Amino acid sequence: MPALGQSRPTFVLCYQPECNQSRYYLGYNRTHTVILQGQEAKLPQQVDTILLEPRDLSIHRLPNIDEKSLDREDSNFVSSIHRIEKLQVGLLRKSELMNLHTKFTDSSILASVKLFWGDTFTVTSQTLAKGTPVKITIERTISGFGNPATENAFYRANFITLFNGQPVKELTFGLTKEPGQEQKDQVSGKDKVVHILQAKVGDTFTVESLMEVKDGVKAGANSHQMLNGADAVQHRIELAAEQSHEACLQSASGQLNSGKC
């Protein structure tokens, strides 16, 4: 774990130059690709959308996030909808629904979603001297579901948490659902993990969280395939209980404050 200090490190997931002057942010990106009878219909590739210090810290159902449908009115219909249910510092949640009905071979839908946030934290105290050690508890919880993987559907999810720009192994989680004997239907690891961060009064540090999901459906001739699911990741970041009455952990966004502030 990198040493903490008073100088805030640069955000990693927020790579725009303006991020160096920002104390917190929200970000997202969506992509869709539809292939029908070997021909691709793809939305233009977009760069990450990053909101620097947004006033609305709880963004619900951002409208028209790369919704893609194609109806040729000849027994071929494709629909791919991914919704951002919640995007805020500390909580990410999305859902998806894919339908593919085709009479052609070599047809598929591929999609991905990326949701992420970053915040800056400072430890202060009116009674403890600067440099006094404190413990900060990081609790990360994941939840979600996806329809069972088949030879026509796949689903991959990754969750990472970064402190001062470095991923923390204990808070990194990956899930792959694919057909075969090794398939795991839901979670191949723990859904809730607690990590203890050692810090001191006067420290400033950053926390970032990323949830990235890639999924897809393919269909053979004269078939109908569907995939639906949802995912969420939530973080609780707070001072250890025994120090919460002596110190303050303050996040720049104000979403994750704890202790005596």
VEXKOLFI-668776 format. One line per 3 residues: their letters; for each residue x, y, z of N, C-alpha, C. Coordinates in steps of 0.001 Angstrom, whole numbers, plus 500000, padded with zeros to 6 digits. Atoms other than C-alpha are relative to their C-alpha. Example, Ala and Ser with C-alpha at 12.3 -4.5 7.8 and 13.67 -1.06 7.14 Angstrom:
REM residues 2
as> 500890 498810 500000 512300 495500 507800 500900 501200 500000  499180 498810 499940 513670 498940 507140 499230 501090 500730
END
This chain:
REM residues 261
mpa> 500848 498814 500000 500000 500000 500000 500889 501243 500000  499154 498812 500029 501520 503388 499029 499809 500838 501249  500077 499159 498810 502312 505768 501846 499037 501154 499776
lgq> 500913 498878 500077 499697 508376 502590 500720 501278 500371  499397 498715 499688 500476 512045 502832 498995 501117 499826  500898 498860 500095 499053 515518 502660 499718 500397 498565
srp> 500218 499650 501396 499404 515896 498883 499120 498955 499336  500898 500942 500656 496512 514362 496981 500623 499491 498706  499479 500536 501258 497725 512007 494235 499010 500206 498862
tfv> 500850 499851 501177 496382 512251 490698 499049 498822 499889  500937 501092 500269 493239 510267 489932 500498 499189 498809  499570 500883 501071 493917 507259 487700 498894 499793 498969
lcy> 501112 500271 500915 490493 506487 486215 499515 501279 499326  500360 498692 500558 489802 510182 485657 501256 500597 499381  498732 499709 500651 492515 510860 483099 500036 501360 499307
qpe> 499994 498705 500643 491436 514239 481726 500884 500979 500779  499139 499030 499297 493831 517134 482521 499253 500756 501095  500780 499252 499014 491011 518905 484366 499829 499227 501299
cnq> 500166 500810 498794 490862 516006 486831 501022 500359 501075  498968 499641 499024 494047 517252 488470 499544 501112 500932  500523 498927 499161 492104 520231 489779 498690 499602 500689
sry> 501284 500433 499437 489028 518213 490726 500227 499166 501259  499906 500761 498763 488411 516713 494160 499164 498725 499959  500808 501211 500153 485775 514157 493067 499340 500023 498626
ylg> 500582 500085 501340 484061 512940 489904 499118 498760 499874  500767 501167 500417 481593 510514 488315 500306 499746 498533  499709 500301 501386 482191 508674 485029 499268 498773 499510
ynr> 500656 501170 500593 480588 506226 482609 500321 499928 498510  499876 500221 501431 480788 504757 479124 499176 498783 499614  500795 501112 500507 478650 502425 477011 500356 499745 498549
tht> 499803 500349 501401 479248 500573 473743 499064 498852 499631  500822 501086 500544 477047 498339 471578 500508 499646 498607  499719 500461 501355 477795 496260 468508 498963 498944 499633
vil> 500976 500969 500500 475124 494404 466497 500521 499440 498682  499591 500661 501243 476084 491878 463816 498831 499144 499516  501130 500726 500576 473304 490596 461569 500416 499476 498639
qgq> 499571 500663 501234 474139 488090 458834 501404 500464 499606  498621 499643 500268 477791 489022 459194 500242 501475 499769  499830 498569 500218 477152 492769 458774 499862 500737 501321
eak> 499928 499315 498718 477980 495129 461617 499261 501334 499968  500647 498700 499794 475805 497991 462836 500468 500481 501363  499329 499606 498760 477829 499818 465460 499800 501485 500263
lpq> 500059 498599 499617 477265 503028 467365 501403 500592 499993  498665 499375 499971 480113 505536 467083 500660 499822 501367  499258 500157 498753 482802 504881 469685 500080 501337 500725
qvd> 499969 498771 499231 482607 507457 472464 501050 499900 501103  499067 499969 498879 485175 508520 475013 499197 500015 501292  500678 499985 498704 484369 508256 478702 499361 501360 500263
til> 500640 498777 499516 481874 510801 479972 500378 500169 501463  499545 499747 498636 483325 512349 483138 499382 501300 500497  500636 498849 499373 481426 514731 485401 500860 500421 501193
lep> 499102 499524 498956 483779 516802 487562 499216 500767 501061  500673 499376 498862 482419 517731 490995 498540 500352 499681  501392 499707 500373 478776 517381 489872 499175 500419 501211
rdl> 500877 499560 498912 476162 519170 491938 499023 498901 500391  500912 501104 499722 473770 516236 491592 500842 498754 500232  499128 501118 499659 475659 513487 493421 499306 498652 499889
sih> 500737 501248 500175 472928 510882 492819 499269 500070 498671  500542 499924 501349 472252 510471 489109 499250 498704 499703  500845 501162 500232 469363 508117 488287 499676 499878 498514
rlp> 500470 500313 501354 468657 506472 484939 500371 501070 498970  499568 499067 501024 470744 508653 482666 499334 499615 498682  500836 500377 501149 468567 508804 479533 500813 499611 498773
nid> 499484 500340 501326 469350 507112 476234 501489 499681 499992  498593 500397 499962 472659 505561 477211 500227 498872 498988  499641 500977 501046 473569 503833 473935 498969 498880 499854
eks> 501028 501008 500271 470256 502056 473488 500020 499680 498507  499853 500401 501398 470425 500049 470272 498932 498984 499627  500962 500979 500506 467680 498298 468312 500030 500020 498481
ldr> 500000 500139 501453 467369 497059 464762 498873 499048 499618  501133 500815 500440 464128 495782 463207 499892 500112 498486  500034 499984 501463 464350 494829 459560 498649 499573 499454
eds> 501364 500405 500388 460700 493662 459531 500017 498817 499045  499914 501211 500830 461788 490399 457930 500382 498811 500877  499730 501055 499010 461854 488141 461009 501357 500154 500652
nfv> 498733 499725 499339 465093 489760 462224 499837 501232 500900  500157 498900 499046 464948 491864 465386 501099 499918 501047  498935 499925 499016 467730 492999 467694 499705 501167 500939
ssi> 500187 498936 499027 467409 495000 470898 501026 499845 501110  499005 500020 498936 470128 495899 473400 499828 501266 500826  500263 498865 499124 469278 498141 476346 500765 499806 501302
hri> 499304 499989 498707 471577 498904 479275 499640 501303 500703  500401 498812 499252 470372 501298 481941 500941 500215 501188  499295 499629 498782 472360 503125 484580 498941 500317 501044
ekl> 501029 499818 498987 470112 502708 487582 500427 501026 501050  499499 499027 499032 472322 504704 489927 501495 500197 499784  498596 499647 500150 475628 506501 489601 500293 501117 500998
qvg> 499644 498999 499003 476985 508274 492648 501281 499569 500702  498827 500341 499222 480069 508435 494810 499605 498974 501059  500284 501060 499045 480015 505173 496780 499072 498923 499505
llr> 500981 500993 500452 477338 503336 494747 499845 500043 498494  500198 500163 501437 477127 502035 491179 499004 498874 499779  500986 501046 500284 474157 500087 489793 499513 500143 498562
kse> 500490 499986 501384 473109 499121 486252 499235 498714 499715  500721 501200 500429 470865 496632 484447 500038 499925 498481  499976 500179 501448 470637 495193 480951 498954 498991 499556
lmn> 500911 500944 500641 468278 493372 478611 500362 499929 498530  499648 500213 501398 469277 491873 475259 499064 498975 499383  500823 500937 500760 467053 490202 472666 500555 499888 498585
lht> 499533 500233 501364 468131 488638 469397 499115 498942 499369  500868 500913 500742 465605 487068 467013 500400 500082 498536  499485 499949 501360 466991 486090 463627 499771 498690 499256
kft> 500049 501190 500854 466618 483698 460740 501345 499738 499340  498685 500109 500603 470251 484206 459769 501012 499373 500953  498847 500409 499204 473448 482574 460966 500921 501212 500181
dss> 498988 498951 499808 476401 484663 462175 499372 501325 500424  500639 498798 499472 474322 487148 464181 500261 500084 501507  499671 499877 498580 475132 488565 467613 499813 501430 500486
ila> 499954 498697 499339 474956 491444 470095 501157 499958 500987  498939 499842 499016 477966 492603 472097 499832 501365 500651  500150 498721 499315 477856 495324 474726 500940 500063 501194
svk> 499197 499813 498802 479877 496784 477557 499531 501260 500714  500304 498812 499204 479284 499243 480368 501129 500195 500996  498960 499658 499030 481794 501038 482577 499481 501150 500853
lfw> 500425 498972 499056 480795 503002 485682 501110 500193 501024  498910 499792 499055 483305 504647 488000 499848 501355 500697  500010 498755 499236 483805 507360 490619 501314 500148 500760
gdt> 498827 499742 499182 486586 508979 492610 499699 501105 500992  500211 498999 498959 486707 511009 495807 501308 500206 500757  498817 499654 499212 489328 512719 497977 499621 500051 501472
ftv> 500288 500099 498570 489460 512030 501720 501104 500683 500809  499057 499351 499084 491099 513978 504546 499659 499607 501432  500177 500352 498589 491619 512922 508174 500368 501213 500855
tsq> 499745 498871 499104 491306 515724 510743 499530 499653 501413  500442 500182 498614 490808 515999 514496 500214 501289 500780  499867 498834 499132 490220 518755 517035 500716 499655 501307
tla> 499393 500412 498726 491671 516696 519882 501278 499179 499827  498820 500829 500224 494252 514306 518380 501073 500795 499266  498890 499300 500630 497673 515570 517384 500194 499537 498563
kgt> 499679 500358 501380 498690 515617 513738 501004 498855 499987  499138 501166 500068 500309 512303 512832 499534 498845 500862  500540 501083 499172 498234 510264 515316 499437 498903 499105
pvk> 500516 501085 500842 497533 506813 513779 498485 499814 500169  501429 500326 499984 493913 506039 512860 499765 498853 499026  500385 501089 500886 492203 503070 511215 498742 500393 499237
iti> 501152 499720 500854 489801 503449 508303 499496 498678 499444  500615 501241 500451 487392 500640 507444 499372 500211 498621  500554 499972 501357 486596 500022 503783 499184 498725 499795
ert> 500863 501161 500244 483624 497727 503194 499450 500093 498582  500486 500051 501376 482887 496770 499594 499036 498836 499837  501030 501020 500195 479692 494867 498728 499586 499974 498540
isg> 500486 500147 501364 478756 493505 495317 498718 499184 500012  501237 500767 500134 475384 492156 494213 499584 499993 498545  500497 500042 501370 473605 491173 491035 499575 498614 499579
fgn> 500418 501280 500571 472321 488432 488814 500146 500075 498489  500007 500090 501450 472482 487249 485229 499409 498656 499622  500605 501281 500373 470634 484576 483336 501098 498961 499787
pat> 498952 501017 500147 472515 481223 483206 500662 500056 498629  499259 499956 501256 475235 481245 480571 499726 498736 499184  500189 501117 500922 474676 479035 477542 501017 500144 498872
ena> 499101 499878 501143 476496 478447 474289 499687 501263 499192  500402 498807 500740 474648 481543 473056 500087 501288 500815  499942 498795 499166 475216 483954 475963 501221 499947 500899
fyr> 498874 499930 499080 478185 485134 478005 499921 501308 500785  500086 498874 499073 478758 487596 480813 501290 500071 500800  498785 499806 499220 481896 489042 482452 499896 501305 500773
anf> 500039 498798 499168 482150 491529 485319 501299 500125 500776  498802 499714 499221 485116 493164 487019 499743 501201 500908  500133 498922 499031 485203 495338 490130 501388 500269 500590
itl> 498726 499671 499369 488288 497190 491346 499825 501240 500872  499943 498833 499132 488980 499677 494133 501447 500459 500066  498644 499461 499991 492003 501963 494063 500162 500996 501141
fng> 499596 499022 499000 493689 503810 496921 501263 500685 499490  498855 499248 500532 496058 506566 495822 500471 499455 498656  499693 500448 501350 495874 505174 492303 500447 498565 499870
qpv> 499542 501388 500037 496872 501609 493231 498857 499055 500349  501072 500954 499681 494404 498674 493077 500317 499205 501260  499857 500772 498769 493843 496845 496354 499525 498573 499722
kel> 500275 501388 500345 494000 493074 495909 498766 499464 500701  501120 500531 499227 491500 492318 498668 498649 500515 499516  501251 499400 500460 488892 494540 496989 499816 499852 498494
tfg> 500120 500262 501434 489392 493275 493438 499193 498725 499790  500877 501147 500210 486728 490904 492117 499712 499837 498523  500344 500290 501378 486138 489215 488772 499053 498819 499925
ltk> 500986 501064 500176 483259 487046 487608 499826 499731 498521  500223 500398 501382 482987 485120 484351 498972 498884 499964  501024 501023 500170 479883 483185 483371 500004 499571 498534
epg> 499955 500546 501345 480389 481000 480327 499594 498533 500074  500390 501405 499952 479167 477527 479330 501190 499094 500266  498946 500969 499728 481138 474492 480420 499958 499502 501426
qeq> 500008 500628 498685 481887 472362 483470 500468 500941 501102  499475 499098 498981 483701 475197 485254 499099 501197 500254  500897 498858 499838 480752 477569 485022 499528 500147 501445
kdq> 500562 499664 498691 479770 479263 488274 498840 500947 499752  501213 499284 500353 476260 480603 488239 499965 501420 500550  500128 498666 499444 476712 483617 490510 501341 500577 500447
vsg> 498832 499329 499455 479685 484540 492671 501103 498986 500272  498869 500892 499761 483089 482909 492650 500884 500506 501128  499267 499453 498867 484281 484997 495577 499027 500556 501022
kdk> 500849 499445 498954 482966 486881 498592 499238 501217 499480  500767 498846 500443 480181 489380 498034 500267 501220 500873  499680 498880 499112 481270 491509 501010 501407 499807 500554
vvh> 498622 500051 499530 484889 492294 501899 500299 501263 500793  499609 498863 499174 486279 494539 504646 501517 500116 499972  498558 499736 500055 489720 496118 504298 500321 501131 500969
ilq> 499582 498982 499040 491530 498131 506981 501154 500804 499413  498974 499096 500485 493546 501142 505868 500619 500734 501193  499287 499290 498944 496189 502534 508206 500298 501419 499522
akv> 499793 498609 500376 496286 506327 508159 500382 500805 501237  499636 499104 498901 497200 509330 510330 499183 501280 499896  500643 498689 500005 495554 512568 511336 500832 500946 499136
gdt> 499306 499118 500933 496436 515065 508603 500173 499408 498617  499841 500642 501304 496543 512521 505747 498900 500407 499024  500949 499832 501097 494861 513141 502414 500260 498895 498983
ftv> 499841 501098 500961 494225 510312 499947 498776 499912 499117  501117 500186 500923 492010 509295 497043 499514 498559 500030  500613 501311 500200 489633 506367 496588 499252 500052 498672
esl> 500735 500109 501261 488329 505279 493187 499409 498601 499894  500665 501287 500186 485939 502488 492216 499560 499865 498554  500386 500283 501385 485289 500870 488834 499200 498713 499935
mev> 500748 501204 500350 482615 498415 487711 499914 499937 498474  500027 500166 501456 482987 497087 484160 499381 498648 499664  500712 501219 500376 480644 494528 482596 499992 499880 498481
kdg> 500072 500305 501427 480919 492927 479163 499121 498770 499827  500884 501140 500216 478200 490636 477860 499564 499946 498539  500416 500149 501385 476741 489327 474655 499109 498800 499777
vka> 500893 501077 500416 474274 487077 472878 500251 499728 498526  499920 500363 501405 474644 485152 469630 498920 498972 499703  501095 500898 500378 472044 483182 467708 500299 499357 498660
gan> 499916 500687 501272 471972 480612 464962 498779 500298 499152  501124 499768 500900 469505 480445 462122 498679 499628 500670  501361 500240 499507 465814 480684 463073 499975 499739 501508
shq> 499981 500166 498546 466371 481174 466798 499796 501342 500693  500197 498816 499173 465628 483601 469601 500787 499803 501286  499185 500062 498791 468107 484298 472410 499830 501287 500800
mln> 500185 498842 499145 467869 486616 475404 500986 499943 501163  499174 499890 498813 470115 487829 478236 499489 501182 500821  500332 498869 499126 469110 489930 481218 500760 499872 501307
gad> 499252 500033 498754 470817 490885 484433 500135 501379 500602  499748 498746 499293 471841 493570 486892 501215 499826 500887  498812 500040 499149 474926 494458 488920 500078 501285 500810
avq> 499784 498823 499160 475821 496810 491754 501246 499786 500848  498874 500028 499061 478851 497654 493879 499882 501230 500885  500148 498917 499038 478723 499746 497043 501175 499999 500959
hri> 498899 499841 499052 481447 501102 499330 499549 500784 501224  500103 499244 498754 481288 502155 502969 501423 500286 500465  498655 499595 499615 484375 504105 503989 499861 500868 501240
ela> 500216 499271 498749 484519 505214 507612 501109 499706 501000  499050 500211 498921 486710 505606 510655 499603 498798 500831  500291 501100 499088 487022 502600 512947 499190 500525 501180
aeq> 500950 499571 498977 484377 502709 515672 500687 500615 501211  499341 499519 498784 486868 503234 518486 500599 501393 499839  499423 498674 500222 488164 506447 516862 499001 500991 499418
she> 500987 499140 500656 484959 507852 515411 499591 501198 500847  500359 498877 499135 484419 510124 518446 501156 500973 500204  498828 499147 499817 487926 511628 518228 500486 500648 498715
acl> 499474 499511 501277 488590 512196 514534 498890 500115 498975  500955 499803 501099 486838 513137 511295 500626 499514 498704  499613 500396 501352 487115 511414 507921 499030 500700 499057
qsa> 500859 499171 500837 485798 513894 505384 500306 499761 498532  499837 500159 501442 485227 513198 501703 499633 501309 499319  500232 498734 500690 485320 516083 499247 498570 500102 499479
sgq> 501375 499988 500505 481938 515067 497835 498972 500168 501110  500931 499967 498882 480375 514938 501293 499155 498756 500130  500816 501222 500005 478894 511512 500502 500470 498977 501026
lns> 499430 501076 499187 481210 509443 502709 500706 500548 501242  499435 499472 498762 481919 511526 505807 499727 499045 501164  500254 500793 498797 482290 509747 509152 500797 500591 501157
gkc> 499316 499537 498801 483394 510398 512713 499450 501324 500493  500389 498721 499381 483242 513660 514642 500483 501138 499109  499632 498971 500971 483205 516277 511890 499285 501327 500299
END
